[in-house]
Amino acid sequence: MTKAVLKAMQEATDDLRRAVNELQFGAPVTHVYNPLDYAAKGYDCYLSRFAPSTKQVVFLGMNPGPFGMAQVGVPFGAIPAVKEWMSIECPIGKPAKEHPNRPVTGFACKKVEVSGRRLWLELFAREFPRAEDFFRNHFVLNYCPLVFMTETGANFTPDKLRAAERLQLEAVCDQHLRRTLEILQPAWAIGVGAYAEANLKRIAASLIKQPRIARIIHPAPASPLANREWPENPRSKLVELGIWKEKPQAPA
């Protein structure tokens, strides 16, 4: 069973990588990074270690951040979390067209993806000090594998693409998300932010085995709510849903 799940996940990833590479994007997007290409070793190591079996809970993000998955191939990939908590480190290549303001240096990158640090280290690792314990029943993936940048190197999220480009991208990403949920068979699918939740709701409706859908706030530093209430807010939500247990109160 475990070999079948991992093989299916790897095949789904290869199909996604090829499909998004065939897409074209115009202005204001000038650079597109596909970590499933140049950081394939990082993502495959992530799958091999943590996706060999079905899961109870799948968390879905939007797309890679410039200092996270764009550097190491792991979703929300804050490098300290990937290296120290997940024990993943491997050679990372370069995108075919690299923006001078957004170099890919892999595990040598000195900047930390804030969203990734918050999600992995401040929420998940605090609840599960051993990564293996977290991944026994949980998994994290992104809806879209691509990083979009403007001429200045500014991040450009997929929801802001022109309608025709966005629809083409969503068709490919929807197919992969549907396939992944069918492989992992989660009881819960949790959107990290509203965009991810909306995608989950759309896809789950077409599945024979439909997971329950919910959302936690996105850990981005642009979110005032996350800045005030992370990680208490998402943890409380997961407890409220019955996914995690309330911690016992310390004796007075």
TAVEN-V18572 format. One record per pair of residues at least 4 apart in sequence whose ideal C-beta (glycine too) atoms are under 8 Angstrom apart, sorted by the first residue. I is the first residue (numbers start at 1). J is the second residue. D is the distance in Angstrom with one decimal. If there is no record, write none. Layout:
i:j:d
I:J:D
I:J:D
This chain:
i:j:d
1:5:6.4
1:53:6.9
2:6:6.4
2:52:4.2
2:53:5.1
3:7:6.0
3:52:7.4
4:8:6.3
5:9:6.4
5:51:6.9
5:52:6.0
5:53:5.5
5:54:6.2
5:183:6.1
5:184:7.4
6:10:6.3
6:47:6.5
6:48:6.6
6:51:6.1
6:52:4.6
7:11:6.2
8:12:6.3
8:183:4.6
9:13:6.4
9:47:5.3
9:51:4.9
9:180:7.1
9:183:5.9
9:184:7.8
10:14:6.5
10:44:6.9
10:47:6.1
11:15:6.5
12:16:6.4
12:176:6.0
12:179:4.8
12:180:6.0
12:183:6.7
13:17:6.3
13:36:6.3
13:43:6.8
13:44:7.7
13:47:6.9
14:18:6.5
15:19:6.1
15:176:7.2
15:179:8.0
16:20:6.3
16:36:6.7
16:145:6.2
16:172:6.9
16:173:7.6
16:176:4.3
17:21:6.4
17:34:6.7
17:36:3.9
17:37:6.3
17:40:7.6
17:145:7.2
18:22:7.0
19:23:7.6
19:172:4.4
19:175:7.7
19:176:7.8
20:34:6.2
20:36:7.7
20:144:7.8
20:145:6.1
20:146:5.7
20:169:7.2
20:172:5.8
20:173:7.9
21:34:6.2
21:37:7.2
23:165:7.5
23:168:5.7
23:169:6.1
23:172:7.1
24:165:7.8
25:29:4.4
25:32:5.8
25:148:6.8
25:161:6.9
25:165:5.5
26:162:7.1
26:165:7.2
28:150:4.8
28:151:7.2
28:156:6.6
29:148:4.9
29:149:6.9
29:150:6.7
29:156:5.7
29:161:7.3
30:99:7.6
30:149:6.5
30:150:6.1
30:151:4.9
31:95:7.7
31:97:5.8
31:98:7.6
31:99:4.5
31:102:7.3
31:148:7.6
31:149:4.3
31:153:7.6
32:97:7.8
32:146:5.6
32:147:6.9
32:148:5.8
32:149:7.6
33:38:7.6
33:64:7.4
33:70:5.5
33:95:4.5
33:102:7.8
33:104:7.2
33:146:6.8
33:147:4.0
33:149:7.6
34:38:7.3
34:95:7.1
34:145:6.2
34:146:5.7
34:147:7.8
35:39:4.0
35:40:7.9
35:42:7.4
35:43:6.7
35:64:5.6
35:69:5.3
35:70:5.8
35:73:4.8
35:145:6.4
35:147:7.2
36:40:5.9
36:43:6.0
36:73:7.5
36:145:5.0
37:93:7.7
37:95:7.3
37:96:7.7
38:92:6.8
38:93:3.8
38:94:5.6
38:95:5.3
38:96:7.8
38:104:6.8
39:43:6.3
39:69:7.4
39:70:7.7
39:71:7.4
39:72:6.1
39:73:3.1
39:92:4.9
39:93:6.9
39:104:7.7
39:106:7.4
40:44:5.8
40:73:6.7
41:45:6.2
41:73:6.9
41:90:4.5
41:91:6.1
41:92:7.0
42:46:6.5
42:72:4.7
42:73:2.7
42:74:5.6
42:77:7.5
42:82:7.7
42:88:6.7
42:90:5.7
42:92:6.0
42:106:8.0
43:47:6.4
43:73:4.0
43:74:6.6
44:48:6.0
44:73:8.0
45:49:6.1
45:73:7.9
45:88:5.1
45:90:5.6
46:50:6.0
46:51:7.5
46:73:6.9
46:74:4.8
46:75:7.7
46:86:7.3
46:88:6.3
47:51:4.5
48:52:7.3
49:86:7.1
49:88:6.9
49:135:7.6
50:86:7.5
50:131:7.5
50:135:4.0
50:139:6.6
51:135:8.0
51:139:6.0
51:184:7.5
54:183:7.7
54:184:5.4
54:185:4.6
54:186:7.6
55:137:5.9
55:138:6.1
55:139:4.6
55:184:4.8
55:185:7.6
55:186:5.1
56:137:4.1
56:138:7.1
56:186:6.1
56:187:5.2
56:188:6.7
56:243:7.9
57:137:6.1
57:138:4.7
57:139:7.5
57:186:5.7
57:187:7.2
57:188:4.6
57:189:7.7
57:190:6.4
57:243:5.8
58:138:7.6
58:139:5.2
58:140:7.6
58:141:6.8
58:180:7.6
58:181:6.9
58:184:5.8
58:186:4.3
58:188:7.3
58:189:5.0
58:190:7.1
58:211:7.3
59:119:8.0
59:138:6.9
59:139:7.2
59:140:4.6
59:141:7.6
59:190:4.9
59:191:8.0
59:192:5.7
59:216:7.8
60:140:7.9
60:141:6.2
60:142:7.2
60:143:5.7
60:177:7.3
60:189:6.5
60:190:7.0
60:191:5.4
60:192:6.4
60:196:4.4
60:197:8.0
60:199:6.9
60:200:5.8
61:75:5.8
61:76:5.9
61:140:7.0
61:141:7.3
61:142:4.7
61:143:6.9
61:192:4.7
61:193:7.4
61:196:5.9
62:142:6.6
62:143:5.9
62:144:6.5
62:157:6.4
62:158:6.8
62:159:7.5
62:192:7.6
62:193:6.5
62:195:5.3
62:196:5.8
62:218:8.0
63:142:5.5
63:143:6.8
63:144:4.0
63:145:7.0
63:146:6.1
63:147:6.6
63:148:7.7
63:157:6.7
63:158:5.5
64:68:6.1
64:69:3.4
64:70:4.7
64:75:7.3
64:77:7.8
64:142:6.3
64:145:6.8
64:146:7.4
64:147:4.9
65:69:6.5
65:70:6.4
65:76:7.3
65:77:7.9
65:113:4.6
65:115:5.9
65:116:6.7
65:147:7.8
65:155:7.4
66:70:5.0
66:71:7.8
66:102:5.5
66:113:7.7
66:147:6.4
66:149:7.8
66:155:5.9
67:71:5.9
67:78:7.8
67:79:7.9
67:109:6.1
67:111:4.3
67:112:6.4
67:113:4.4
67:116:7.9
68:72:7.3
68:74:7.5
68:75:7.6
68:76:5.5
68:77:4.1
68:78:6.0
68:113:3.3
68:115:7.0
68:116:4.4
69:73:6.2
69:74:5.9
69:75:5.4
69:76:6.9
69:77:4.7
69:113:8.0
69:142:6.7
69:145:7.9
69:147:7.8
70:102:7.6
70:104:6.6
70:147:4.8
71:77:6.6
71:79:6.7
71:92:6.9
71:104:6.0
71:105:6.9
71:106:5.9
71:107:7.4
71:109:4.5
71:113:8.0
72:77:4.5
72:79:6.1
72:82:5.3
72:88:7.6
72:92:6.2
72:106:6.3
72:107:6.1
72:109:7.8
73:77:6.9
73:92:6.7
74:82:5.0
74:86:7.2
74:88:6.6
75:140:5.1
75:141:5.6
75:142:4.8
76:81:8.0
76:113:6.7
76:115:5.9
76:116:3.9
76:119:4.8
76:120:6.2
76:140:6.4
76:192:7.9
77:81:7.3
77:82:5.1
77:113:6.5
77:116:5.5
78:82:6.8
78:112:5.2
78:113:4.6
78:114:7.8
78:115:7.9
78:116:3.2
78:117:4.2
78:119:7.9
78:120:5.8
78:121:6.7
79:83:5.8
79:107:6.0
79:109:6.0
79:112:6.4
79:113:7.8
80:84:5.5
80:85:7.7
80:112:6.5
80:117:7.1
80:121:6.8
81:85:4.8
81:86:6.6
81:116:6.2
81:117:6.7
81:120:3.6
81:121:5.1
81:125:6.8
82:86:5.2
82:88:5.1
82:89:7.5
82:107:7.7
82:120:7.9
83:87:7.4
83:88:6.8
83:89:5.2
83:107:6.5
85:120:6.4
85:121:6.8
85:125:5.1
85:131:5.1
86:131:5.0
87:131:7.2
89:107:5.4
90:107:7.8
91:106:7.1
92:104:6.7
92:106:3.1
92:107:6.7
93:104:7.8
94:98:5.7
94:104:5.5
95:104:6.1
98:102:7.3
98:103:6.2
98:104:6.4
99:103:7.8
99:149:5.4
99:153:4.8
100:153:7.5
101:152:6.9
101:153:3.2
102:149:6.0
102:153:4.7
104:109:7.8
105:109:4.7
112:116:7.3
112:117:5.4
113:117:6.5
114:118:6.3
114:219:7.3
114:220:7.2
114:221:4.7
115:119:6.1
115:218:7.0
115:219:4.6
115:220:5.1
115:221:7.5
116:120:5.7
117:121:5.3
117:122:6.6
118:122:4.8
118:123:6.6
118:219:3.7
118:226:7.0
118:230:5.3
118:231:6.8
119:123:5.6
119:124:6.5
119:140:7.5
119:192:7.0
119:219:5.1
120:124:5.4
120:125:5.9
121:125:4.8
121:126:7.3
122:126:6.1
122:219:7.9
122:230:6.4
122:231:4.7
123:127:6.8
123:219:7.6
123:230:7.5
123:231:4.2
123:234:5.8
123:235:6.4
124:128:6.0
124:134:5.3
124:138:7.5
125:129:6.5
125:131:7.4
125:134:7.5
126:231:6.7
127:134:7.3
127:235:7.1
127:244:6.5
128:133:4.4
128:134:3.7
129:133:7.5
130:134:7.5
131:135:6.0
132:136:6.5
134:138:5.3
135:139:6.6
139:184:6.2
139:186:7.7
141:180:6.4
143:158:8.0
143:173:5.3
143:177:6.1
143:195:7.7
143:196:5.8
143:199:5.2
144:158:4.9
144:169:6.5
144:173:5.1
146:158:7.1
146:169:7.6
147:155:7.4
148:155:7.3
148:156:4.1
148:157:7.2
148:158:6.6
148:161:7.3
149:153:5.4
149:154:6.5
149:155:6.5
149:156:6.1
150:154:4.7
150:156:5.4
156:160:6.0
156:161:7.8
158:166:6.6
158:169:6.1
159:166:7.2
159:195:5.6
161:165:4.4
161:166:4.1
161:169:6.6
162:166:6.7
163:167:6.3
164:168:6.7
165:169:6.3
166:170:6.0
167:171:6.5
168:172:7.1
169:173:6.0
170:174:5.6
170:199:7.9
171:175:6.7
172:176:6.7
173:177:6.1
173:199:7.5
174:178:6.2
174:199:7.3
174:202:7.2
174:203:5.8
175:179:6.3
176:180:6.1
177:181:6.3
177:199:6.5
177:200:7.6
177:203:5.0
178:182:6.4
178:203:5.0
178:206:6.5
178:207:6.9
179:183:6.4
180:184:6.0
181:185:7.5
181:186:6.7
181:189:6.5
181:203:6.7
181:204:7.0
181:207:6.1
181:211:6.6
182:207:6.6
182:209:7.7
185:209:6.1
186:211:4.8
187:211:5.9
187:212:6.6
188:211:5.7
188:212:5.2
188:213:7.9
188:214:6.7
188:241:7.1
188:243:5.9
189:200:4.8
189:204:6.3
189:211:4.2
189:212:7.4
189:213:5.5
189:214:7.9
190:197:8.0
190:200:7.9
190:213:7.8
190:214:5.3
190:215:6.7
190:216:6.0
190:238:7.8
190:243:7.8
191:195:7.5
191:196:3.5
191:197:2.9
191:198:7.3
191:199:7.2
191:200:5.2
191:213:7.2
191:214:7.4
191:215:4.5
191:216:7.6
192:196:5.4
192:215:7.7
192:216:6.0
192:218:5.6
192:219:7.4
193:197:7.0
193:215:7.0
193:217:7.1
193:218:3.4
193:220:7.8
194:198:6.3
194:215:6.6
194:218:7.9
195:199:6.8
196:200:6.4
196:215:7.5
197:201:6.4
197:213:6.6
197:214:7.5
197:215:4.0
198:202:6.5
199:203:6.3
200:204:5.7
200:211:7.9
200:213:5.0
201:205:6.7
201:213:5.3
202:206:8.0
203:207:7.1
204:210:5.0
204:211:5.8
204:213:5.6
205:210:7.1
207:211:7.6
214:237:7.3
214:241:5.6
215:237:7.9
216:233:7.5
216:234:3.9
216:237:5.2
216:238:7.0
217:223:6.4
217:225:5.5
217:226:5.4
217:229:7.5
217:230:7.5
217:233:5.6
217:234:6.0
217:237:7.9
218:223:5.7
218:226:6.4
219:223:7.3
219:226:5.1
219:230:5.7
219:234:7.7
220:226:6.3
221:226:7.3
221:227:6.5
223:227:6.5
224:228:6.3
225:229:5.8
225:233:6.8
226:230:4.7
226:233:7.4
229:233:3.8
230:234:6.9
231:235:5.3
232:236:6.0
233:237:6.6
234:238:6.4
235:239:6.4
235:244:6.9
236:240:6.1
237:241:6.4
238:243:4.6
238:244:4.3
239:243:7.6
239:244:5.1
239:245:6.9
239:246:5.1
